[in-house]
Amino acid sequence: MRRWANRLLLVALAAAFLYPLAWMLSASLQPEGAALGRPPFYLPDGLHFENYPVAAARMGRIHRLVWNTTLLTAACILGQLLCCSLAGYAFARLRFAGRDALFLLVLATMMLPPQVLAIPQFLLFRRLGLVDTFWPLILPTVLGGAPFFIFLFRQYFLSIPQELVEAARVDGCRAWGVYWRIMLPLARPVIGTVAIFTFLATWNDFWAPLIYLNSEENQTLALALASFNQSYRVAVEWLMAGTSMVLAPCLLVYFLFQKVFLRGVRLSGAKG
Amino acid sequence: MAALLPLFLPLLAPPTAGDPPREPAETVLRVLVHERWFAGWKYLQATAREFEAAHPGVRVEVLSSAGATGGAEKVKLVLAGGLPLDVTWIDVTEFAAWLREDVLLDLQPFFDADPTWRREDYFEPILQGMTGPDGNLYGLPSTFTPYVIYVNQTILRRAGVAPPRPDWTWDDLLAKCRATTRDLDGDGAPDQFGISLTQWMQALAPWIWQNGGRFLDENGRCALDEPEAVEAVEFLIRLLHEEKVASDDATFQNQLATGLFQAGRTAFYGPVGFWETYRFQHIPTEAEGGFDWDVVPLPRRRQAATSVALRFYVVPKVSRHPQLAYEFVRALAGDTMQRGLAAIGNGVPGLKRAAFSSAFLDPERPPASEQVFLDVLPTARFLPVTVDWTEIEKATQAVLEEAILLGRIPAREACERAAAIADRALARTEDLQRRPFVGAGWFSAAQLAGGLAVLALAAALLGRRRPRLARREARAAWLFLAPWAIGLGAFLLGPALVSALLSLSEWSPIQDLGRARWMGLDQYRRLLADGTFHDSLRVTFGYAALAVPLQLLTALGLALAANGAFRGAGALRTIFYLPTVISPVILGALWRQLLEPWLKDPATVLPAFVVMGLWTTGAQMLVFLAGLQAVDPRLHEAARVDGAGPLRRLWHVTLPALGPVVLLNLVVGLLNAFQLFAQPFVMTQGGPGNASRFLALYLYEQGFRFLRMGYASTLAWVLFGAVFVLTLAVLRGSRRFVHYAGAGR
């Protein structure tokens, strides 16, 4: 009896959390202009799948958008993995003066509101002549922009047994060898976690592309989506059809890798 | 370390704003007007191709603006980026700010030199909206709409009320509203209203003008406290709160979400523009079981008056091809585009022959009386362009809503306070012109100082005397840290210093940095007198106090629920995380529909945001899950053997083991709460009053709407200060409660 009550509770909770997605799908299948002002539990009159090709066509050259977004996401993921794991390794396993204070500094940079940095960064890239390229979207994220990921890598590296490191040392590995041959291969769960987090953040990011990308050939999916949201006429059905399409890869990636995801978040850095 | 230098070197070079490395052989005209999804996009493309055919060697590159979530900001950012832009469009409410910043090209000389220009082709009252204080024309209209009233004819007919005549008055409106307000379900509260009243500045202005009021007096002071204006506000308060014949659902931020008129529950709706016909076109007619609707002019009092929503095409001063840009503005306001805009029902075309064509006056398409939009034009007026009303509108919104929307303070008090706030803003703008320039070099120096500070830190830490082995390890460590260190200097510390300098200056982002003016600590002193800032502090702290603990509990609950090894646990984790995957902009659109009644009431709008936040605790849940899986199962086993039930095990075993995880989530939760931006931006724009004007939202408005990047930076530093102090307090306070099991070295 109690088990059933528990199950029921869980199902209700799950339904509540699925609701936004369900609403989005329902709205994406509404006839044109019908999704506004309708109660939120409204079922579509018929299934207007044509919203999907229409939305794709209105977003612009879809191949270009997908290519740009993929390129950008891939660059950010690779960059983050490399830079954050390097820093995480140094903080976890190398001894040097000022290490703990510097690590505190890493965490402290989390507190700088993005609003403080946005405009000066924009001015910097304007001076460098890099506005309307992908560099302003990649460099600040990859270099120094991800204290939380450095933290994740550090905690994970702390938990790797010292014996392994000693063994590698005996085999002639120096710091780089230990990092590359021992640490990274063992850190697969964190790599997965950081990759997924970065994927979601970059794929969906709207503000940075809005600020930096202007030319037609540099647009991203999230930016193209946003143009559906016009001042007085929100084309809800197209917006939602477009969103569903842009979201699909995110859901897929998350679903496929969610197991890795959990193992990567290791918080107490106990060394065996 | 020397390898880091090249990254900072370009900063030393003189600014090369907007000089492209090579000039292409053809002339490129860069145009940023409509959004790409927009139904009129094909007419825009056609206009561009026609223009290219008529001007050999010219290519028109049409950029897409980014929609309402950033459309107005997009143009500003293109200009701020020093990118070439030849033609763009602006809203009439932005005109004053653009004039103030002196970034628009005066097109009058081009008109004067153009033998094909015929002023009478356009509606004269509309051209007034793009005329500067110098009497010169700065642009040509896209589409416009005067404010009118939408009428539910079916309700009027059933109540036996005569439809309004074109010259109807405030008294007629009141009488008809009384006759149509009904309590249909007998619960004692009306559910069919006389009028659904819109309340933003453009909608409010006609009432004041109709009563003989004005916005500025002859000395340039705000005249909202004159008796005519006060009386107009009193009339609206009377409709809403004394007669209770009006509904307040149609504030600007939730006008799209509400459907009182669409639902057939109000006889009148307005003052509002043509854009609503798009939304109402799907309403079934009375014969089909819905209702018939039409539009009428606004009711009048001492005189007739209405305001006009308007977008017009302009040429920024940075254009490198002014003559061609001018000609393209003419093309955009020409036949192909204007007839196209009329055909898709975008608004009233500014070109007369397009407006009088069947494309606009389509007898097949509701409303039947489209003619009304043209008939009221002689009474159309604009707010004075010598003053940036968008800034004043935001600053006075809270006071006016307190009176009109909420009925808490009398009209006189609200109008006096609003006028005082407006006068302060006017004085500030004047004062700014007297301030000295900062000099762009100082900003470069600040950026450079950030980079040098990191270099100096690295050098100092490396230079210490140490045994050889330790030195080698330290060098290796710094090589590993290099990418982060470069980022720290170039993208965090440098920009932070620039931002600190900005917070002591005032600068409009669409201007050259050399035009930044030195304000010193006056910017921080201004915080003391800024009522909106005080409200936003209250809102931000109030939200954090509620949201952070509740989110923590929810995330923990979800993690506990999904932690078991039962079938479907994996699916549950996925589902709980799902809302986090959806972009906040999209989620906002959904929640706006769901929580709409809550968002209207200042007492419930914050709780609504808190509830919403519970849906997006996925990331925190993951962190808890990771923590839970690290709890040693032997501890649980031992507790079970000792006879502890599930609750006691949770309290005595699980929670203590989770200490560091709770702390991490608490800090991250605090950061997120204080930086909340996207949701209020999409859902409420800070309203009602200032009840959801979060600090991050307010600083964004200051920077990008009002073009006060200096004060925005000041606010950003206050935000940082608040987060910093709170985080330190949490870390300090936690020492007594959090125990790190086996924490490393």
Boltz contact constraints between the chains, C-beta under 6 A:
constraints:
  - contact:
      token1: [A, 14]
      token2: [B, 575]
      max_distance: 6.0
  - contact:
      token1: [A, 17]
      token2: [B, 575]
      max_distance: 6.0
  - contact:
      token1: [A, 17]
      token2: [B, 576]
      max_distance: 6.0
  - contact:
      token1: [A, 18]
      token2: [B, 575]
      max_distance: 6.0
  - contact:
      token1: [A, 20]
      token2: [B, 579]
      max_distance: 6.0
  - contact:
      token1: [A, 20]
      token2: [B, 590]
      max_distance: 6.0
  - contact:
      token1: [A, 21]
      token2: [B, 578]
      max_distance: 6.0
  - contact:
      token1: [A, 23]
      token2: [B, 590]
      max_distance: 6.0
  - contact:
      token1: [A, 33]
      token2: [B, 282]
      max_distance: 6.0
  - contact:
      token1: [A, 37]
      token2: [B, 259]
      max_distance: 6.0
  - contact:
      token1: [A, 37]
      token2: [B, 262]
      max_distance: 6.0
  - contact:
      token1: [A, 40]
      token2: [B, 593]
      max_distance: 6.0
  - contact:
      token1: [A, 40]
      token2: [B, 594]
      max_distance: 6.0
  - contact:
      token1: [A, 58]
      token2: [B, 37]
      max_distance: 6.0
  - contact:
      token1: [A, 60]
      token2: [B, 36]
      max_distance: 6.0
  - contact:
      token1: [A, 83]
      token2: [B, 483]
      max_distance: 6.0
  - contact:
      token1: [A, 86]
      token2: [B, 480]
      max_distance: 6.0
  - contact:
      token1: [A, 87]
      token2: [B, 481]
      max_distance: 6.0
  - contact:
      token1: [A, 87]
      token2: [B, 484]
      max_distance: 6.0
  - contact:
      token1: [A, 89]
      token2: [B, 480]
      max_distance: 6.0
  - contact:
      token1: [A, 90]
      token2: [B, 477]
      max_distance: 6.0
  - contact:
      token1: [A, 90]
      token2: [B, 480]
      max_distance: 6.0
  - contact:
      token1: [A, 90]
      token2: [B, 481]
      max_distance: 6.0
  - contact:
      token1: [A, 94]
      token2: [B, 473]
      max_distance: 6.0
  - contact:
      token1: [A, 94]
      token2: [B, 477]
      max_distance: 6.0
  - contact:
      token1: [A, 95]
      token2: [B, 473]
      max_distance: 6.0
  - contact:
      token1: [A, 96]
      token2: [B, 474]
      max_distance: 6.0
  - contact:
      token1: [A, 96]
      token2: [B, 477]
      max_distance: 6.0
  - contact:
      token1: [A, 97]
      token2: [B, 461]
      max_distance: 6.0
  - contact:
      token1: [A, 97]
      token2: [B, 464]
      max_distance: 6.0
  - contact:
      token1: [A, 98]
      token2: [B, 461]
      max_distance: 6.0
  - contact:
      token1: [A, 109]
      token2: [B, 492]
      max_distance: 6.0
  - contact:
      token1: [A, 111]
      token2: [B, 723]
      max_distance: 6.0
  - contact:
      token1: [A, 111]
      token2: [B, 724]
      max_distance: 6.0
  - contact:
      token1: [A, 113]
      token2: [B, 675]
      max_distance: 6.0
  - contact:
      token1: [A, 113]
      token2: [B, 716]
      max_distance: 6.0
  - contact:
      token1: [A, 113]
      token2: [B, 719]
      max_distance: 6.0
  - contact:
      token1: [A, 113]
      token2: [B, 720]
      max_distance: 6.0
  - contact:
      token1: [A, 115]
      token2: [B, 699]
      max_distance: 6.0
  - contact:
      token1: [A, 115]
      token2: [B, 716]
      max_distance: 6.0
  - contact:
      token1: [A, 116]
      token2: [B, 499]
      max_distance: 6.0
  - contact:
      token1: [A, 116]
      token2: [B, 716]
      max_distance: 6.0
  - contact:
      token1: [A, 116]
      token2: [B, 720]
      max_distance: 6.0
  - contact:
      token1: [A, 117]
      token2: [B, 495]
      max_distance: 6.0
  - contact:
      token1: [A, 119]
      token2: [B, 709]
      max_distance: 6.0
  - contact:
      token1: [A, 120]
      token2: [B, 495]
      max_distance: 6.0
  - contact:
      token1: [A, 120]
      token2: [B, 498]
      max_distance: 6.0
  - contact:
      token1: [A, 120]
      token2: [B, 499]
      max_distance: 6.0
  - contact:
      token1: [A, 121]
      token2: [B, 491]
      max_distance: 6.0
  - contact:
      token1: [A, 121]
      token2: [B, 495]
      max_distance: 6.0
  - contact:
      token1: [A, 126]
      token2: [B, 81]
      max_distance: 6.0
  - contact:
      token1: [A, 126]
      token2: [B, 82]
      max_distance: 6.0
  - contact:
      token1: [A, 128]
      token2: [B, 10]
      max_distance: 6.0
  - contact:
      token1: [A, 131]
      token2: [B, 81]
      max_distance: 6.0
  - contact:
      token1: [A, 140]
      token2: [B, 491]
      max_distance: 6.0
  - contact:
      token1: [A, 143]
      token2: [B, 483]
      max_distance: 6.0
  - contact:
      token1: [A, 143]
      token2: [B, 486]
      max_distance: 6.0
  - contact:
      token1: [A, 143]
      token2: [B, 487]
      max_distance: 6.0
  - contact:
      token1: [A, 144]
      token2: [B, 484]
      max_distance: 6.0
  - contact:
      token1: [A, 144]
      token2: [B, 487]
      max_distance: 6.0
  - contact:
      token1: [A, 144]
      token2: [B, 488]
      max_distance: 6.0
  - contact:
      token1: [A, 144]
      token2: [B, 491]
      max_distance: 6.0
  - contact:
      token1: [A, 144]
      token2: [B, 492]
      max_distance: 6.0
  - contact:
      token1: [A, 158]
      token2: [B, 744]
      max_distance: 6.0
  - contact:
      token1: [A, 175]
      token2: [B, 476]
      max_distance: 6.0
  - contact:
      token1: [A, 204]
      token2: [B, 583]
      max_distance: 6.0
  - contact:
      token1: [A, 210]
      token2: [B, 66]
      max_distance: 6.0
  - contact:
      token1: [A, 210]
      token2: [B, 70]
      max_distance: 6.0
  - contact:
      token1: [A, 211]
      token2: [B, 77]
      max_distance: 6.0
  - contact:
      token1: [A, 214]
      token2: [B, 63]
      max_distance: 6.0
  - contact:
      token1: [A, 214]
      token2: [B, 78]
      max_distance: 6.0
  - contact:
      token1: [A, 226]
      token2: [B, 66]
      max_distance: 6.0
  - contact:
      token1: [A, 226]
      token2: [B, 67]
      max_distance: 6.0
  - contact:
      token1: [A, 226]
      token2: [B, 69]
      max_distance: 6.0
  - contact:
      token1: [A, 227]
      token2: [B, 35]
      max_distance: 6.0
  - contact:
      token1: [A, 227]
      token2: [B, 36]
      max_distance: 6.0
  - contact:
      token1: [A, 227]
      token2: [B, 37]
      max_distance: 6.0
  - contact:
      token1: [A, 227]
      token2: [B, 64]
      max_distance: 6.0
  - contact:
      token1: [A, 227]
      token2: [B, 66]
      max_distance: 6.0
  - contact:
      token1: [A, 227]
      token2: [B, 67]
      max_distance: 6.0
  - contact:
      token1: [A, 228]
      token2: [B, 37]
      max_distance: 6.0
  - contact:
      token1: [A, 229]
      token2: [B, 67]
      max_distance: 6.0
  - contact:
      token1: [A, 229]
      token2: [B, 68]
      max_distance: 6.0
  - contact:
      token1: [A, 229]
      token2: [B, 69]
      max_distance: 6.0
  - contact:
      token1: [A, 230]
      token2: [B, 35]
      max_distance: 6.0
  - contact:
      token1: [A, 230]
      token2: [B, 67]
      max_distance: 6.0
  - contact:
      token1: [A, 230]
      token2: [B, 68]
      max_distance: 6.0
  - contact:
      token1: [A, 231]
      token2: [B, 68]
      max_distance: 6.0
  - contact:
      token1: [A, 232]
      token2: [B, 275]
      max_distance: 6.0
  - contact:
      token1: [A, 233]
      token2: [B, 278]
      max_distance: 6.0
  - contact:
      token1: [A, 243]
      token2: [B, 586]
      max_distance: 6.0
  - contact:
      token1: [A, 250]
      token2: [B, 581]
      max_distance: 6.0
  - contact:
      token1: [A, 255]
      token2: [B, 574]
      max_distance: 6.0
  - contact:
      token1: [A, 258]
      token2: [B, 574]
      max_distance: 6.0
  - contact:
      token1: [A, 262]
      token2: [B, 625]
      max_distance: 6.0
  - contact:
      token1: [A, 262]
      token2: [B, 626]
      max_distance: 6.0
  - contact:
      token1: [A, 265]
      token2: [B, 623]
      max_distance: 6.0
  - contact:
      token1: [A, 265]
      token2: [B, 626]
      max_distance: 6.0
  - contact:
      token1: [A, 267]
      token2: [B, 627]
      max_distance: 6.0
  - contact:
      token1: [A, 267]
      token2: [B, 660]
      max_distance: 6.0
  - contact:
      token1: [A, 267]
      token2: [B, 661]
      max_distance: 6.0
  - contact:
      token1: [A, 268]
      token2: [B, 660]
      max_distance: 6.0
  - contact:
      token1: [A, 269]
      token2: [B, 744]
      max_distance: 6.0
  - contact:
      token1: [A, 270]
      token2: [B, 742]
      max_distance: 6.0
  - contact:
      token1: [A, 271]
      token2: [B, 744]
      max_distance: 6.0
